[in-house]
Amino acid sequence: MRSVPHLVARWLAAALLACAGQAHALGMDVPFESFATAPDVDWIKICGEWPVQPPSEGRGVYRIVHATRYGQSFVYLQWIVRDGNDSAREVHTQSFEAINNDHAEITLSQMNCQPTRNGIRWTARAQSGHDNSVFRITIDAGHKPGEVRFRTRQRR
């Protein structure tokens, strides 16, 4: 006859094995969903680098994200840090109220991003769905996360 502690130990071992799930000795297949991007995102651009402080923390890059929903454009600017393993971490995401308002009805095209000495400059052609006016949008982003200058200029 077996002792009670021995039976309890066997039962606990079986329970632990049942709850442990699959072991992946050689790693696992990483599904696309683990890099989830909203289906509305239709343009992502890495544009320029920003100095991460302290530099040992990694390398900073700017990322522009454009999405379309409700028949209009949405734009977000992100400061991303890539570490020594080249894994990315979002430091700050900047939204632009003049564009990202769900009643703005602005459609963007001719989007362009260029690195500058002090950060990046992103430009786009904008068309209003309210009155069909066309104008240019310029966003200058600095090296400090969240440092932005947003301006528009009417097209002639």
DSSP file (Angstrom, degrees, kcal/mol; ACC not computed):
  #  RESIDUE AA STRUCTURE BP1 BP2  ACC     N-H-->O    O-->H-N    N-H-->O    O-->H-N    TCO  KAPPA ALPHA  PHI   PSI    X-CA   Y-CA   Z-CA
    1    1 A M              0   0    0      0, 0.0     2,-0.2     0, 0.0     0, 0.0   0.000 360.0 360.0 360.0 136.7    0.0    0.0    0.0
    2    2 A R        -     0   0    0      1,-0.1     2,-0.1     2,-0.0     0, 0.0  -0.521 360.0-111.5 -85.1 150.9    1.3    3.4   -0.9
    3    3 A S     >  -     0   0    0     -2,-0.2     4,-1.7     1,-0.1     5,-0.2  -0.420  22.8-117.8 -77.9 157.0    1.6    6.2    1.6
    4    4 A V  H  > S+     0   0    0      1,-0.2     4,-2.5     2,-0.2     5,-0.2   0.907 112.7  54.3 -62.8 -45.1   -0.7    9.3    1.4
    5    5 A P  H  > S+     0   0    0      0, 0.0     4,-2.3     0, 0.0    -1,-0.2   0.883 107.4  52.0 -60.0 -35.6    2.2   11.8    0.9
    6    6 A H  H  > S+     0   0    0      2,-0.2     4,-2.1     1,-0.2    -2,-0.2   0.911 110.7  47.1 -65.8 -42.0    3.4    9.7   -2.1
    7    7 A L  H  X S+     0   0    0     -4,-1.7     4,-2.4     2,-0.2    -1,-0.2   0.891 112.1  50.4 -65.8 -40.2   -0.1    9.8   -3.7
    8    8 A V  H  X S+     0   0    0     -4,-2.5     4,-2.7     2,-0.2    -2,-0.2   0.912 109.8  50.7 -64.4 -41.8   -0.4   13.5   -3.1
    9    9 A A  H  X S+     0   0    0     -4,-2.3     4,-2.3    -5,-0.2    -2,-0.2   0.908 111.3  47.6 -63.3 -42.2    3.0   14.1   -4.7
   10   10 A R  H  X S+     0   0    0     -4,-2.1     4,-2.2     2,-0.2    -1,-0.2   0.900 112.8  49.5 -65.2 -40.3    2.1   12.1   -7.8
   11   11 A W  H  X S+     0   0    0     -4,-2.4     4,-2.3     2,-0.2    -2,-0.2   0.919 111.6  48.1 -65.2 -43.1   -1.3   13.9   -8.1
   12   12 A L  H  X S+     0   0    0     -4,-2.7     4,-2.6     2,-0.2    -2,-0.2   0.900 110.7  51.5 -63.6 -41.2    0.4   17.3   -7.8
   13   13 A A  H  X S+     0   0    0     -4,-2.3     4,-2.2     1,-0.2    -1,-0.2   0.912 111.3  47.4 -62.9 -42.5    3.0   16.4  -10.4
   14   14 A A  H  X S+     0   0    0     -4,-2.2     4,-2.1     2,-0.2    -1,-0.2   0.904 112.1  50.0 -65.3 -40.9    0.3   15.3  -12.8
   15   15 A A  H  X S+     0   0    0     -4,-2.3     4,-1.7     2,-0.2    -2,-0.2   0.906 110.4  49.8 -65.0 -41.4   -1.7   18.5  -12.2
   16   16 A L  H  X S+     0   0    0     -4,-2.6     4,-1.2     1,-0.2    -2,-0.2   0.909 111.1  49.1 -64.4 -42.0    1.4   20.6  -12.8
   17   17 A L  H  X S+     0   0    0     -4,-2.2     4,-0.6     1,-0.2     3,-0.2   0.885 109.7  52.0 -64.3 -38.2    2.2   18.9  -16.1
   18   18 A A  H  < S+     0   0    0     -4,-2.1     3,-0.3     1,-0.2    -1,-0.2   0.854 115.0  41.9 -66.5 -34.5   -1.4   19.3  -17.2
   19   19 A C  H  < S+     0   0    0     -4,-1.7    -1,-0.2     1,-0.2    -2,-0.2   0.615  96.4  79.6 -87.4 -13.2   -1.3   23.0  -16.5
   20   20 A A  H  < S-     0   0    0     -4,-1.2    -1,-0.2    -3,-0.2    -2,-0.2   0.776  80.0-157.2 -70.9 -27.0    2.1   23.6  -17.9
   21   21 A G     <  -     0   0    0     -4,-0.6     2,-0.2    -3,-0.3    -1,-0.2  -0.335  43.1 -21.6  79.5-166.7    1.1   23.7  -21.6
   22   22 A Q        -     0   0    0     -2,-0.1     2,-0.4     1,-0.0     0, 0.0  -0.549  58.5-138.5 -82.3 142.3    3.5   23.0  -24.4
   23   23 A A        -     0   0    0     -2,-0.2     2,-0.6     1,-0.0    -2,-0.0  -0.806   9.0-154.6 -95.4 140.7    7.2   23.4  -24.1
   24   24 A H    >   +     0   0    0     -2,-0.4     3,-0.8     1,-0.2     4,-0.1  -0.835  16.9 174.2-119.4  92.0    9.1   25.0  -26.9
   25   25 A A  T 3  S+     0   0    0     -2,-0.6    -1,-0.2     1,-0.2     3,-0.1   0.870  85.0  33.5 -66.5 -37.1   12.6   23.8  -26.9
   26   26 A L  T 3  S-     0   0    0      1,-0.5    -1,-0.2     0, 0.0     2,-0.2   0.190 121.6 -97.4-105.2  16.7   13.5   25.5  -30.2
   27   27 A G    <   -     0   0    0     -3,-0.8    -1,-0.5     2,-0.0     2,-0.3  -0.489  44.1 -88.7  96.5-172.8   11.3   28.5  -29.8
   28   28 A M        -     0   0    0     -2,-0.2     2,-0.4    -3,-0.1    -4,-0.0  -0.950  34.0 -94.8-139.0 158.4    7.9   29.1  -31.3
   29   29 A D        -     0   0    0     -2,-0.3    -2,-0.0     1,-0.1     0, 0.0  -0.598  38.4-140.4 -70.8 126.1    6.3   30.5  -34.4
   30   30 A V        -     0   0    0     -2,-0.4    -1,-0.1     2,-0.0     5,-0.0  -0.819  19.8-138.8 -93.8 112.4    5.5   34.1  -33.8
   31   31 A P    >   -     0   0    0      0, 0.0     3,-1.8     0, 0.0     4,-0.3  -0.299  17.7-115.3 -72.9 155.1    2.1   34.8  -35.4
   32   32 A F  G >  S+     0   0    0      1,-0.3     3,-2.3     2,-0.2    -2,-0.0   0.834 111.9  68.7 -54.3 -36.0    1.4   38.0  -37.4
   33   33 A E  G >  S+     0   0    0      1,-0.3     3,-1.3     2,-0.1    -1,-0.3   0.731  84.8  68.8 -61.2 -22.6   -1.2   39.0  -34.7
   34   34 A S  G <  S+     0   0    0     -3,-1.8    -1,-0.3     1,-0.3    -2,-0.2   0.680 101.2  48.4 -71.3 -14.1    1.6   39.5  -32.2
   35   35 A F  G <  S-     0   0    0     -3,-2.3    -1,-0.3    -4,-0.3    -2,-0.1  -0.259  93.3-175.1-110.1  41.6    2.6   42.5  -34.3
   36   36 A A    <   +     0   0    0     -3,-1.3     2,-0.4     1,-0.0    -3,-0.1  -0.074  10.4 178.0 -51.2 128.0   -1.0   43.7  -34.4
   37   37 A T        -     0   0    0      4,-0.0    -2,-0.1     0, 0.0    -1,-0.0  -0.999  38.1-104.7-128.5 132.8   -1.7   46.8  -36.5
   38   38 A A    >   -     0   0    0     -2,-0.4     3,-2.0     1,-0.2     0, 0.0  -0.276  26.8-124.1 -55.9 140.3   -5.1   48.1  -36.9
   39   39 A P  T 3  S+     0   0    0      0, 0.0    -1,-0.2     0, 0.0    -3,-0.0   0.737 109.5  65.0 -59.3 -21.6   -6.6   47.2  -40.4
   40   40 A D  T 3  S+     0   0    0     27,-0.1    28,-2.1     2,-0.0     2,-0.4   0.655  76.5 102.5 -76.5 -15.1   -7.1   51.0  -41.0
   41   41 A V  E <   +A   67   0A   0     -3,-2.0    26,-0.3    26,-0.2     3,-0.1  -0.555  38.2 162.4 -72.0 123.7   -3.4   51.7  -40.9
   42   42 A D  E     +     0   0A   0     24,-2.1     2,-0.3    -2,-0.4    25,-0.2   0.405  58.5  36.6-124.6   2.1   -2.2   52.1  -44.5
   43   43 A W  E     +A   66   0A   0     23,-1.4    23,-3.0     2,-0.0     2,-0.4  -0.886  52.4 171.4-157.6 123.3    1.1   53.9  -44.2
   44   44 A I  E     -A   65   0A   0     -2,-0.3     2,-0.4    21,-0.2    21,-0.2  -1.000  11.0-179.0-131.3 131.6    4.0   53.6  -41.7
   45   45 A K  E     -A   64   0A   0     19,-2.3    19,-2.8    -2,-0.4     2,-0.5  -0.993  22.6-146.8-136.7 130.5    7.3   55.3  -42.2
   46   46 A I  E     +A   63   0A   0     -2,-0.4     2,-0.4    17,-0.2    17,-0.2  -0.824  28.3 179.6 -87.9 130.6   10.5   55.3  -40.2
   47   47 A C  E     -     0   0A   0     15,-2.3    15,-0.3    -2,-0.5    67,-0.1  -0.856  39.4 -36.6-143.3 101.3   12.1   58.7  -40.6
   48   48 A G  E     -     0   0A   0     -2,-0.4    14,-1.7    13,-0.1     2,-0.3   0.082  64.1 -91.7  79.0 170.8   15.3   59.8  -39.0
   49   49 A E  E     -A   61   0A   0     12,-0.2    12,-0.3    70,-0.2    70,-0.0  -0.896  23.2-155.8-124.2 152.5   16.9   59.3  -35.6
   50   50 A W  E     -A   60   0A   0     10,-1.5    10,-0.9    -2,-0.3     2,-0.5  -0.963  32.7-102.4-126.1 147.9   16.7   61.1  -32.3
   51   51 A P        -     0   0    0      0, 0.0     2,-0.3     0, 0.0     8,-0.1  -0.557  32.5-148.5 -76.5 117.3   19.4   61.0  -29.6
   52   52 A V        -     0   0    0     -2,-0.5     6,-0.2     6,-0.3     5,-0.1  -0.646  23.8-111.9 -81.9 137.6   18.4   58.7  -26.7
   53   53 A Q  S    S+     0   0    0     -2,-0.3     0, 0.0     1,-0.2     0, 0.0  -0.974 104.3  26.0-117.8 126.5   19.7   59.8  -23.3
   54   54 A P  S >  S-     0   0    0      0, 0.0     3,-2.4     0, 0.0     4,-0.3   0.653  87.8-142.8 -73.4 154.7   21.7   58.0  -22.0
   55   55 A P  G >  S+     0   0    0      0, 0.0     3,-1.5     0, 0.0    -3,-0.1   0.739  95.8  71.1 -57.4 -24.0   23.0   56.6  -25.3
   56   56 A S  G 3  S+     0   0    0      1,-0.3    28,-0.2    27,-0.0     3,-0.1   0.670  82.8  73.8 -67.4 -14.7   23.4   53.2  -23.7
   57   57 A E  G <  S-     0   0    0     -3,-2.4     2,-0.3     1,-0.2    -1,-0.3   0.703 110.9-100.7 -71.5 -19.8   19.6   52.9  -23.7
   58   58 A G    <   -     0   0    0     -3,-1.5     2,-0.4    -4,-0.3    -6,-0.3  -0.928  47.7 -43.4 136.8-161.2   19.5   52.3  -27.4
   59   59 A R  E     - B   0  82A   0     23,-2.9    23,-3.2    -2,-0.3     2,-0.4  -0.934  47.4-141.4-115.4 130.8   18.8   54.1  -30.7
   60   60 A G  E     +AB  50  81A   0    -10,-0.9   -10,-1.5    -2,-0.4     2,-0.3  -0.763  21.2 177.3 -96.4 136.7   15.9   56.4  -31.2
   61   61 A V  E     -AB  49  80A   0     19,-2.8    19,-3.1    -2,-0.4     2,-0.4  -0.957  25.3-126.9-132.0 153.7   13.9   56.6  -34.4
   62   62 A Y  E     - B   0  79A   0    -14,-1.7   -15,-2.3    -2,-0.3     2,-0.4  -0.780  23.2-166.1 -94.8 143.5   10.8   58.6  -35.4
   63   63 A R  E     -AB  46  78A   0     15,-2.4    15,-3.1    -2,-0.4     2,-0.5  -0.995   6.9-157.6-133.5 129.8    7.8   56.7  -36.9
   64   64 A I  E     -AB  45  77A   0    -19,-2.8   -19,-2.3    -2,-0.4     2,-0.5  -0.900   9.5-165.9-104.2 131.9    4.9   58.2  -38.7
   65   65 A V  E     -AB  44  76A   0     11,-2.8    11,-2.3    -2,-0.5     2,-0.4  -0.980   3.5-172.0-120.7 125.0    1.6   56.3  -38.8
   66   66 A H  E     +AB  43  75A   0    -23,-3.0   -24,-2.1    -2,-0.5   -23,-1.4  -0.962   8.6 176.1-115.9 132.9   -1.2   57.2  -41.2
   67   67 A A  E     -AB  41  74A   0      7,-2.5     7,-2.3    -2,-0.4     2,-0.5  -0.931  19.7-144.1-132.1 157.3   -4.6   55.5  -41.0
   68   68 A T  E     + B   0  73A   0    -28,-2.1     2,-0.3    -2,-0.3     5,-0.2  -0.988  30.4 150.0-124.9 126.3   -7.9   56.0  -42.8
   69   69 A R  E >   + B   0  72A   0      3,-2.2     3,-1.6    -2,-0.5    -2,-0.1  -0.985  65.4  14.0-151.9 147.1  -11.3   55.6  -41.1
   70   70 A Y  T 3  S-     0   0    0     -2,-0.3     3,-0.1     1,-0.3    35,-0.0   0.760 129.8 -64.0  58.2  25.3  -14.7   57.2  -41.6
   71   71 A G  T 3  S+     0   0    0      1,-0.3     2,-0.3    34,-0.0    -1,-0.3   0.708 117.1  94.4  74.2  20.5  -13.3   58.4  -45.0
   72   72 A Q  E <  S-B   69   0A   0     -3,-1.6    -3,-2.2    35,-0.1    -1,-0.3  -0.921  73.5-101.7-140.8 166.9  -10.7   60.6  -43.5
   73   73 A S  E     -B   68   0A   0     33,-3.3     2,-0.4    -2,-0.3    33,-0.3  -0.573  22.6-168.7 -91.2 150.3   -7.1   60.6  -42.5
   74   74 A F  E     -B   67   0A   0     -7,-2.3    -7,-2.5    -2,-0.2     2,-0.4  -0.995   8.6-165.9-133.2 137.2   -5.5   60.2  -39.0
   75   75 A V  E     -B   66   0A   0     -2,-0.4    21,-0.7    -9,-0.2     2,-0.4  -0.981   7.6-179.3-130.5 137.8   -1.8   60.8  -38.3
   76   76 A Y  E     -BC  65  95A   0    -11,-2.3   -11,-2.8    -2,-0.4     2,-0.5  -0.996  13.5-153.0-134.2 139.8    0.3   59.9  -35.3
   77   77 A L  E     -BC  64  94A   0     17,-2.2    17,-3.6    -2,-0.4     2,-0.4  -0.951  18.1-167.7-112.4 130.4    4.0   60.6  -34.7
   78   78 A Q  E     -BC  63  93A   0    -15,-3.1   -15,-2.4    -2,-0.5     2,-0.6  -0.936  21.1-146.5-123.3 142.6    5.9   58.2  -32.5
   79   79 A W  E     -BC  62  92A   0     13,-2.6    12,-3.2    -2,-0.4    13,-1.3  -0.946  30.2-172.2-100.7 119.2    9.3   58.4  -30.8
   80   80 A I  E     -BC  61  90A   0    -19,-3.1   -19,-2.8    -2,-0.6     2,-0.5  -0.884  14.7-151.9-116.5 142.5   10.6   54.8  -30.7
   81   81 A V  E     -BC  60  89A   0      8,-2.9     8,-1.9    -2,-0.4     2,-0.5  -0.967   4.6-159.1-114.2 131.1   13.7   53.3  -29.0
   82   82 A R  E     -BC  59  88A   0    -23,-3.2   -23,-2.9    -2,-0.5     6,-0.2  -0.946  16.1-150.8-107.0 124.7   15.4   50.2  -30.3
   83   83 A D    >   -     0   0    0      4,-2.2     3,-2.2    -2,-0.5   -25,-0.1  -0.076  39.4 -77.7 -84.9-171.8   17.5   48.4  -27.7
   84   84 A G  T 3  S+     0   0    0      1,-0.3   -26,-0.1   -28,-0.2    -1,-0.1   0.740 134.1  50.7 -60.4 -25.4   20.7   46.4  -28.2
   85   85 A N  T 3  S-     0   0    0      2,-0.1    -1,-0.3     0, 0.0     3,-0.1   0.345 118.2-113.6 -91.3   5.0   18.6   43.4  -29.4
   86   86 A D    <   +     0   0    0     -3,-2.2     2,-0.3     1,-0.3    -2,-0.1   0.736  66.6 149.3  65.3  26.4   16.8   45.7  -31.9
   87   87 A S        -     0   0    0      1,-0.0    -4,-2.2     2,-0.0     2,-0.3  -0.716  42.4-128.1 -85.2 141.9   13.5   45.3  -30.0
   88   88 A A  E     -C   82   0A   0     -2,-0.3     2,-0.4    -6,-0.2    -6,-0.2  -0.671  24.6-177.2 -97.6 146.4   11.3   48.4  -30.3
   89   89 A R  E     -C   81   0A   0     -8,-1.9    -8,-2.9    -2,-0.3     2,-0.4  -0.986  25.8-127.3-140.4 128.2    9.7   50.3  -27.4
   90   90 A E  E     +C   80   0A   0     -2,-0.4   -10,-0.2   -10,-0.2     3,-0.1  -0.607  24.9 177.6 -76.3 128.6    7.4   53.3  -27.9
   91   91 A V  E     -     0   0A   0    -12,-3.2     2,-0.3    -2,-0.4   -11,-0.2   0.819  67.4  -6.6 -96.6 -42.4    8.5   56.3  -25.8
   92   92 A H  E     -C   79   0A   0    -13,-1.3   -13,-2.6     2,-0.0     2,-0.5  -0.982  53.3-155.8-155.6 142.2    5.8   58.8  -26.9
   93   93 A T  E     -C   78   0A   0     -2,-0.3     2,-0.5   -15,-0.2   -15,-0.2  -0.992  14.1-156.4-120.9 126.4    2.9   59.1  -29.4
   94   94 A Q  E     -C   77   0A   0    -17,-3.6   -17,-2.2    -2,-0.5     2,-0.3  -0.893   6.2-165.0-105.1 126.2    1.8   62.5  -30.6
   95   95 A S  E     -C   76   0A   0     -2,-0.5     2,-0.6   -19,-0.2   -19,-0.1  -0.729  14.6-137.1-102.5 157.8   -1.7   62.9  -31.9
   96   96 A F    >>  -     0   0    0    -21,-0.7     4,-3.5    -2,-0.3     3,-1.5  -0.920   7.4-162.1-123.1 105.4   -2.8   66.0  -33.9
   97   97 A E  H 3> S+     0   0    0     -2,-0.6     4,-0.7     1,-0.3    -1,-0.1   0.811  88.4  60.9 -57.1 -36.1   -6.2   67.3  -32.9
   98   98 A A  H 34 S+     0   0    0      1,-0.2    -1,-0.3     2,-0.1     8,-0.0   0.789 121.7  23.8 -64.2 -26.6   -6.7   69.4  -36.1
   99   99 A I  H <4 S+     0   0    0     -3,-1.5     7,-0.3   -24,-0.1    -2,-0.2   0.819 118.6  56.6-101.9 -45.2   -6.4   66.1  -38.2
  100  100 A N  H  < S+     0   0    0     -4,-3.5     2,-0.4   -25,-0.2    -3,-0.2   0.294  73.3 114.2 -83.4   9.7   -7.4   63.3  -35.8
  101  101 A N  S >< S-     0   0    0     -4,-0.7     3,-2.4    -5,-0.2     4,-0.4  -0.688  71.1-132.9 -75.9 128.2  -10.9   64.8  -34.9
  102  102 A D  T 3  S+     0   0    0     -2,-0.4    -1,-0.1     1,-0.3    -2,-0.1   0.504 106.1  49.0 -68.7   0.1  -13.4   62.3  -36.3
  103  103 A H  T 3  S+     0   0    0      1,-0.1    -1,-0.3     2,-0.0    -3,-0.1   0.291  83.1  93.2-113.4   7.0  -15.4   65.3  -37.7
  104  104 A A    <   -     0   0    0     -3,-2.4    25,-0.4    -5,-0.2    26,-0.3   0.854  67.7-160.2 -68.5 -34.4  -12.4   67.0  -39.4
  105  105 A E        +     0   0    0     -4,-0.4    24,-3.2     1,-0.2     2,-0.5   0.890  31.9 154.5  52.8  44.9  -13.0   65.2  -42.7
  106  106 A I  E     -D  128   0B   0     -7,-0.3   -33,-3.3   -33,-0.3     2,-0.5  -0.886  29.2-160.7-103.8 132.6   -9.4   65.8  -43.9
  107  107 A T  E     -D  127   0B   0     20,-2.4    20,-2.0    -2,-0.5     2,-0.3  -0.958   9.8-153.3-112.8 129.2   -7.9   63.5  -46.4
  108  108 A L  E     +D  126   0B   0     -2,-0.5     2,-0.3    18,-0.2    18,-0.2  -0.781  21.7 157.6-104.7 145.5   -4.1   63.5  -46.7
  109  109 A S  E     +D  125   0B   0     16,-2.2    16,-2.9    -2,-0.3    -2,-0.0  -0.895  53.1  45.4-148.5 177.3   -2.0   62.6  -49.7
  110  110 A Q  E    S-     0   0B   0     -2,-0.3     2,-0.2    14,-0.2    -1,-0.1   0.880  73.5-176.4  49.4  45.4    1.6   63.3  -51.0
  111  111 A M  E     +     0   0B   0     13,-0.2     2,-0.3    -3,-0.1    13,-0.2  -0.527   5.6 174.1 -76.1 137.2    3.0   62.5  -47.5
  112  112 A N  E     -D  123   0B   0     11,-2.5    11,-2.8    -2,-0.2     2,-0.4  -0.999  15.2-165.5-146.0 142.2    6.7   62.9  -47.2
  113  113 A C  E     +D  122   0B   0     -2,-0.3     9,-0.2     9,-0.2   -65,-0.1  -0.996   8.2 179.6-132.8 134.6    9.1   62.7  -44.3
  114  114 A Q  E     -D  121   0B   0      7,-2.4     7,-2.6    -2,-0.4     2,-0.2  -0.997  28.4-120.8-134.3 137.5   12.7   64.0  -44.1
  115  115 A P  E     -D  120   0B   0      0, 0.0     5,-0.3     0, 0.0     2,-0.3  -0.507  33.4-169.7 -68.8 144.5   15.3   64.0  -41.4
  116  116 A T  E >   -D  119   0B   0      3,-3.0     3,-0.8    -2,-0.2     5,-0.0  -0.767  39.1 -99.2-125.2 174.9   16.6   67.4  -40.4
  117  117 A R  T 3  S+     0   0    0     -2,-0.3     3,-0.0     1,-0.2    -1,-0.0   0.843 124.9  37.0 -63.7 -32.6   19.4   68.6  -38.2
  118  118 A N  T 3  S-     0   0    0     24,-0.0    25,-0.5   -68,-0.0     2,-0.3   0.288 134.3 -65.3-105.2   9.3   17.0   69.1  -35.3
  119  119 A G  E <  S-DE 116 142B   0     -3,-0.8    -3,-3.0    23,-0.2     2,-0.3  -0.922  79.9 -39.0 150.2-121.4   14.6   66.2  -35.8
  120  120 A I  E     -DE 115 141B   0     21,-2.0    21,-2.2    -2,-0.3     2,-0.4  -0.952  33.4-145.5-140.0 160.6   12.3   65.5  -38.7
  121  121 A R  E     -DE 114 140B   0     -7,-2.6    -7,-2.4    -2,-0.3     2,-0.4  -0.992  15.9-171.0-127.6 123.4    9.9   67.4  -41.0
  122  122 A W  E     -DE 113 139B   0     17,-2.9    17,-2.9    -2,-0.4     2,-0.3  -0.952   8.0-178.9-113.8 131.4    6.7   65.7  -42.3
  123  123 A T  E     +DE 112 138B   0    -11,-2.8   -11,-2.5    -2,-0.4     2,-0.3  -0.916   4.3 171.3-128.6 156.0    4.6   67.3  -45.0
  124  124 A A  E     - E   0 137B   0     13,-1.7    13,-2.5    -2,-0.3     2,-0.5  -0.989  35.3-114.5-157.4 155.0    1.4   66.4  -46.7
  125  125 A R  E     -DE 109 136B   0    -16,-2.9   -16,-2.2    -2,-0.3     2,-0.4  -0.826  38.5-161.9 -88.3 130.5   -1.3   67.7  -49.0
  126  126 A A  E     -DE 108 135B   0      9,-3.5     9,-2.6    -2,-0.5     2,-0.4  -0.935  11.6-168.3-120.3 139.6   -4.5   68.0  -47.2
  127  127 A Q  E     -DE 107 134B   0    -20,-2.0   -20,-2.4    -2,-0.4     2,-0.4  -0.994  18.1-135.6-128.4 129.1   -8.0   68.3  -48.6
  128  128 A S  E  >  -D  106   0B   0      5,-2.6     4,-1.3    -2,-0.4   -22,-0.2  -0.646   2.7-155.4 -83.3 134.0  -11.0   69.3  -46.5
  129  129 A G  T  4 S+     0   0    0    -24,-3.2    -1,-0.1   -25,-0.4   -24,-0.1   0.585  91.1  63.3 -80.1 -11.2  -14.2   67.3  -47.0
  130  130 A H  T  4 S-     0   0    0    -26,-0.3    -1,-0.2   -25,-0.3   -25,-0.1   0.924 129.2  -2.6 -78.0 -46.9  -16.2   70.3  -45.7
  131  131 A D  T  4 S-     0   0    0      2,-0.1    -2,-0.2     0, 0.0     3,-0.1   0.264  90.8-115.8-132.2  11.0  -15.4   72.8  -48.4
  132  132 A N     <  +     0   0    0     -4,-1.3    -3,-0.1     1,-0.2     2,-0.1   0.617  59.4 157.5  61.2  14.7  -12.9   71.0  -50.7
  133  133 A S        -     0   0    0     -6,-0.1    -5,-2.6     1,-0.0     2,-0.4  -0.394  31.9-144.0 -67.7 149.4  -10.2   73.5  -49.8
  134  134 A V  E     +E  127   0B   0     -7,-0.2    21,-2.0    21,-0.2     2,-0.3  -0.950  28.4 156.4-118.0 134.7   -6.6   72.3  -50.3
  135  135 A F  E     -EF 126 154B   0     -9,-2.6    -9,-3.5    -2,-0.4     2,-0.4  -0.953  37.0-109.9-149.8 167.8   -3.7   73.1  -48.0
  136  136 A R  E     -EF 125 153B   0     17,-3.0    17,-2.1    -2,-0.3     2,-0.4  -0.812  22.3-154.7-102.3 142.7   -0.3   71.9  -46.9
  137  137 A I  E     -EF 124 152B   0    -13,-2.5   -13,-1.7    -2,-0.4     2,-0.4  -0.962   9.9-172.6-114.8 135.1    0.4   70.5  -43.5
  138  138 A T  E     -EF 123 151B   0     13,-2.7    13,-2.3    -2,-0.4     2,-0.5  -0.997   3.7-173.5-127.8 130.6    3.9   70.6  -42.0
  139  139 A I  E     -EF 122 150B   0    -17,-2.9   -17,-2.9    -2,-0.4     2,-0.5  -0.985   3.9-167.2-123.7 120.5    5.0   69.0  -38.8
  140  140 A D  E     -EF 121 149B   0      9,-2.4     9,-2.2    -2,-0.5     2,-0.4  -0.936   8.8-166.2-104.9 125.9    8.4   69.6  -37.4
  141  141 A A  E     -EF 120 148B   0    -21,-2.2   -21,-2.0    -2,-0.5     7,-0.2  -0.934   5.7-149.3-115.1 134.9    9.4   67.2  -34.6
  142  142 A G  E     -E  119   0B   0      5,-2.9   -23,-0.2    -2,-0.4     4,-0.2  -0.254  32.7 -96.7 -92.3-177.5   12.4   67.8  -32.3
  143  143 A H  S    S+     0   0    0    -25,-0.5   -24,-0.1     2,-0.1    -1,-0.1   0.751 102.3  82.3 -74.1 -24.1   14.7   65.4  -30.5
  144  144 A K  S >  S-     0   0    0      1,-0.1     3,-2.6   -92,-0.0    -2,-0.3  -0.719  96.3-106.7 -83.4 124.8   12.7   65.6  -27.3
  145  145 A P  T 3  S+     0   0    0      0, 0.0     3,-0.1     0, 0.0    -2,-0.1  -0.262 106.3  20.0 -52.8 127.2    9.7   63.3  -27.3
  146  146 A G  T 3  S+     0   0    0      1,-0.2     2,-0.9    -4,-0.2    -3,-0.1   0.279  86.8 129.6  95.3  -9.2    6.5   65.4  -27.7
  147  147 A E    <   +     0   0    0     -3,-2.6    -5,-2.9    -5,-0.2     2,-0.3  -0.698  34.4 148.9 -82.3 105.2    8.4   68.4  -29.1
  148  148 A V  E     -F  141   0B   0     -2,-0.9     2,-0.4    -7,-0.2    -7,-0.2  -0.957  39.3-156.1-138.8 154.9    6.4   69.3  -32.2
  149  149 A R  E     -F  140   0B   0     -9,-2.2    -9,-2.4    -2,-0.3     2,-0.5  -0.980  17.1-168.2-130.1 119.2    5.4   72.3  -34.3
  150  150 A F  E     +F  139   0B   0     -2,-0.4     2,-0.3   -11,-0.2   -11,-0.2  -0.914  15.5 160.2-110.8 129.3    2.2   71.9  -36.4
  151  151 A R  E     -F  138   0B   0    -13,-2.3   -13,-2.7    -2,-0.5     2,-0.3  -0.993  22.4-152.9-147.4 156.1    1.3   74.4  -39.1
  152  152 A T  E     -F  137   0B   0     -2,-0.3     2,-0.4   -15,-0.2   -15,-0.2  -0.897   3.3-162.8-124.8 156.2   -0.8   74.7  -42.2
  153  153 A R  E     -F  136   0B   0    -17,-2.1   -17,-3.0    -2,-0.3     2,-0.1  -0.975  23.8-123.0-141.8 124.4   -0.5   76.8  -45.3
  154  154 A Q  E     -F  135   0B   0     -2,-0.4     2,-0.3   -19,-0.2   -19,-0.2  -0.407  27.9-126.4 -65.1 137.8   -3.4   77.5  -47.8
  155  155 A R              0   0    0    -21,-2.0   -21,-0.2     1,-0.1    -1,-0.1  -0.643 360.0 360.0 -84.4 145.0   -2.6   76.4  -51.3
  156  156 A R              0   0    0     -2,-0.3    -1,-0.1   -21,-0.0   -21,-0.1   0.421 360.0 360.0 -96.0 360.0   -3.0   79.0  -54.0
